[in-house]
Amino acid sequence: MLVVIGRIGRAHGIRGELNVDIRTDEPDRRFAPGSSVVAGARTLTVTKARHHGGRLVVAFDEVPDRNAAEALHGVVLEAEVDPADLPEDPDEFYDHQLVGLEVRSGDAVVGTVTGLVHLPFQDTLAVDIDGREVLIPFVTELVPVVDVRGGFVTVEDVDGLLDPSKAENAASDLEV
């Protein structure tokens, strides 16, 4: 299974190095020398990777110079990951492992995880509740339990979180 691990930014220098916007929690593992990444229709082999000025600079065997590097600007990088493989940190999960999990609140099953939305400040679970998509901030205070092997996540019962009509500022509560 392919998972997104980065996006190629601008060329760095004249020797074909590239700035990579990291989209993985395991950049040292995914961009280790000798590893392969998928860049569109091409497979690239990492020659070296280093952190420089808060960014990851990567060199690939197949990118010999700045011209070749500039041609890859904006390309999404993916890595082949075994679907059963878990990240090294027990509090981290791959997106595909969350999709399909039951969403529980208290003792009740309230929905199903349909995806994960990566926002600038935090990730958000997309949940199907009776055919309606609800977005839940993926933070420990609201999603205290993630049990991939057990097939569920637990969501706190906060007014308005799972049912917007119960929010304090719901339209039904407003005077017109």
Salt bridges, closest charged atoms under 4 A:
GLU17 OE2 - LYS48 NZ 3.71
GLU17 OE1 - ARG50 NH2 3.02
ASP21 OD2 - ARG7 NH1 3.05
ASP21 OD1 - ARG55 NH2 2.73
GLU26 OE2 - ARG29 NH1 3.17
GLU26 OE1 - ARG30 NH2 3.36
ASP28 OD1 - HIS51 NE2 3.48
GLU70 OE2 - ARG66 NE 2.90
ASP85 OD2 - ARG29 NH2 2.95
ASP95 OD2 - HIS118 NE2 2.72
GLU102 OE1 - ARG104 NE 3.08
ASP123 OD1 - HIS118 ND1 2.92
